Amino acid sequence: MELALESNAFFMGVEYLAVFCCGLMGGLCAVRKNYDLIAMLITAWLTALGGGIVRDIVLGSLPPVGIADKGFVITALVSGLAVAVFHPEVDKLKWSMLTIDALSVGLFAVNGTSKAMILGMSGMTSVFLGMITALGGGLVRDMLLNDVPMFIRDKHWYAIPSAVGSVLTVFVCKGVQARVLNFNAEVALDVSIVVLVVVMRLLSVKFNITMPGAMVRHEVFLPSQSRYLQRPVIHPHADDDRRTRDE
């Protein structure tokens, strides 16, 4: 089984870069909490590969890539070692890290969705698994560190781009399965989806585009309130009195 974006050395290099940078961000969370080196390595590994591990377990694709692929595992652990030394510099690279994080979300969403589709999952299931691949690492990391997950506490678009990317990937995979799209078209469309995810994420941060919250309400309307139980008072002789006045 070969995913479209993993069929090219350039895209594989980009994926390794995404794994490394995700690991840096995970290890940085441990640094900020003054944890030791083991904690940095674990959080780096889980942030970079945790989503793929959860996806593979759900798919029954064992052992998961996050523990079976030596290249990915070593890359994630090296990122944990790197952040232990270079954490002040990493902490200052806001937009660079934000861009790489968005790139990893797009790559993992596309790859996770494609893998689910290849293994015969439905479109809806594949979308969820694509989002788990993209967001699961950060979710596991934040739960481990007793933090509110990033895609919940960050009001900018985070889960939305991954959902859009996963849905679009389903349509691409269905086009390939129906032989409407060839391999080159699949790669081009997958790359376009990744770019779209990155652009959506960065624009939402740049221009402070957030998802709306609950509607502001100042009155409560409940059937149990007394004004909803009031009935008109009907006098039994009201019609007779009206006719008497008319005469």
C-alpha positions in Angstrom: 0.0 0.0 0.0 1.5 3.4 -1.1 0.0 6.7 -0.4 0.2 9.4 -3.1 2.1 11.9 -1.0 4.6 9.2 0.1 5.5 8.1 -3.4 7.9 11.0 -3.9 11.1 11.7 -2.1 10.3 15.4 -1.9 7.0 14.8 -0.2 8.5 12.3 2.1 11.1 14.9 3.1 8.3 17.3 3.8 6.6 14.7 6.0 9.7 14.1 8.0 10.1 17.9 8.5 6.5 18.0 9.7 7.2 15.1 12.1 10.3 16.9 13.4 8.5 20.2 13.9 5.5 18.6 15.6 8.0 17.0 17.9 9.6 20.3 18.7 6.3 21.8 19.6 5.4 18.9 21.8 8.8 18.9 23.6 8.4 22.7 24.0 5.2 22.1 26.0 7.2 19.9 28.4 10.0 22.5 28.7 7.4 25.2 29.6 6.2 23.0 32.5 9.8 22.4 33.7 9.7 18.7 33.0 12.7 16.5 32.5 14.3 15.1 29.4 12.2 11.9 29.4 9.0 13.9 29.5 10.3 16.0 26.6 11.0 12.9 24.5 7.7 11.3 25.3 5.7 14.5 24.5 7.7 15.0 21.3 7.0 11.5 20.2 3.3 11.5 21.1 2.8 14.9 19.4 4.5 13.9 16.2 3.1 10.4 15.9 0.3 10.0 18.4 -2.5 10.7 15.8 -1.1 8.1 13.4 -0.9 5.5 16.3 -4.5 6.0 17.2 -5.6 5.9 13.5 -3.7 2.6 12.9 -5.1 1.0 16.0 -8.7 1.9 15.0 -8.0 0.6 11.4 -6.4 -2.6 12.7 -3.2 -1.8 10.8 -0.7 -3.2 13.3 1.9 -2.4 14.4 1.2 1.3 14.1 3.5 3.4 12.0 4.3 5.5 15.1 6.2 2.6 16.6 7.1 0.5 13.5 8.7 3.1 11.2 12.2 3.7 12.5 12.7 6.8 10.5 9.6 8.5 12.0 10.4 7.4 15.5 14.0 8.5 15.4 13.0 11.8 13.9 10.4 12.4 16.7 12.9 11.5 19.4 15.7 13.7 17.9 13.2 16.6 17.9 12.8 16.0 21.7 16.5 16.1 22.2 16.8 19.2 20.0 14.2 21.2 21.9 16.0 20.4 25.2 18.9 22.5 23.9 17.4 25.0 21.5 14.1 25.7 23.3 14.7 29.5 23.6 15.1 29.7 19.8 12.2 27.4 19.1 10.0 29.5 21.4 10.8 32.6 19.3 10.0 31.1 15.9 6.2 31.8 16.1 5.3 32.1 12.5 7.7 29.5 11.3 6.5 26.9 13.7 2.9 27.9 13.1 3.4 27.4 9.3 5.0 24.0 9.8 2.3 23.0 12.3 -0.3 23.9 9.7 1.6 22.0 7.1 1.7 18.9 9.3 -2.1 19.2 9.9 -2.7 19.2 6.2 -0.3 16.4 5.4 -1.6 14.2 8.2 -5.2 14.9 7.3 -4.6 13.9 3.7 -2.5 10.8 4.5 -4.8 9.6 7.3 -7.9 9.9 5.1 -6.2 8.3 2.1 -5.0 5.3 4.2 -8.5 4.8 5.6 -10.1 4.9 2.1 -7.5 2.5 0.8 -8.3 0.0 3.6 -12.0 0.1 2.6 -13.5 2.5 5.1 -16.5 4.6 4.3 -16.1 8.3 3.5 -17.4 9.5 6.8 -15.2 7.1 8.8 -12.2 8.2 6.7 -12.9 11.9 7.5 -12.9 11.1 11.2 -9.7 9.1 10.9 -8.1 11.8 8.9 -8.9 14.4 11.6 -7.7 12.0 14.3 -4.4 11.6 12.4 -4.0 15.4 12.1 -5.2 16.4 15.6 -4.7 13.2 17.7 -1.1 13.8 18.6 -1.8 17.2 20.1 -4.8 15.8 21.9 -2.9 13.0 23.5 -0.1 15.4 24.4 -2.4 17.9 26.1 -4.2 15.3 28.0 -0.9 13.9 29.2 0.2 17.3 30.3 -3.2 18.1 31.9 -4.0 21.0 29.4 -7.1 21.8 27.5 -6.5 20.4 23.9 -5.1 22.9 21.5 -7.9 22.6 18.9 -10.4 23.5 21.7 -8.6 26.4 23.4 -7.4 27.9 20.1 -10.3 30.0 18.8 -8.8 30.3 15.4 -9.4 27.7 12.7 -7.6 24.6 13.7 -10.0 21.6 13.4 -11.9 23.2 10.6 -9.1 23.1 8.1 -8.3 19.5 8.9 -12.0 18.6 8.4 -12.1 20.4 5.0 -8.9 18.7 4.0 -10.2 15.3 5.0 -13.5 15.8 3.2 -11.8 16.9 0.0 -9.4 13.9 0.2 -12.4 11.6 0.3 -13.6 13.0 -3.0 -10.2 12.6 -4.5 -9.9 9.0 -3.4 -13.4 8.2 -4.8 -12.3 9.8 -8.1 -9.2 7.5 -8.1 -11.3 4.5 -7.3 -13.7 5.3 -10.1 -10.7 5.7 -12.5 -11.7 9.3 -13.2 -8.4 10.5 -11.8 -4.9 9.1 -12.6 -2.0 9.0 -10.2 -0.5 12.3 -11.2 -3.9 14.0 -10.8 -4.2 12.5 -7.4 -0.8 13.8 -6.3 -1.6 17.3 -7.7 -4.9 17.4 -5.9 -3.5 16.2 -2.6 -0.9 18.8 -2.7 -3.5 21.5 -3.4 -5.5 20.3 -0.4 -2.5 20.5 1.8 -1.9 24.1 0.6 -5.5 25.0 1.2 -5.3 23.7 4.8 -2.2 25.7 5.4 -3.7 28.9 3.9 -6.9 28.5 5.9 -5.0 28.1 9.2 -2.6 31.0 8.6 -5.2 33.4 7.4 -7.4 32.7 10.5 -4.5 33.6 12.7 -3.3 36.5 10.7 -6.7 38.2 10.5 -8.0 36.8 13.8 -10.8 34.8 12.2 -12.5 32.7 14.8 -15.5 30.5 15.1 -18.6 32.0 16.7 -19.6 31.0 20.2 -22.9 30.6 21.8 -25.6 33.2 20.9 -25.9 36.0 23.5 -29.3 35.7 25.2 -30.8 37.9 28.0 -34.2 36.2 28.3 -35.2 32.7 29.0 -38.3 31.1 27.4 -39.5 28.0 29.1 -42.9 26.4 28.9 -43.0 26.0 32.7 -43.0 29.8 33.2 -46.3 31.2 34.4 -47.0 33.5 31.5 -47.2 30.6 29.2 -49.8 28.9 31.4 -52.2 31.9 31.6 -55.5 31.3 29.9 -58.1 33.9 29.0 -60.9 34.4 31.6 -64.2 33.5 30.0 -67.4 34.8 31.7 -70.4 32.6 31.2 -72.8 35.5 30.7 -70.5 37.7 28.6 -72.5 37.3 25.4 -75.8 38.2 27.2 -74.3 41.3 28.7 -73.0 42.4 25.3 -76.5 42.0 23.7 -78.1 44.0 26.5 -75.7 46.9 25.9 -76.4 46.8 22.2 -80.2 47.1 22.8 
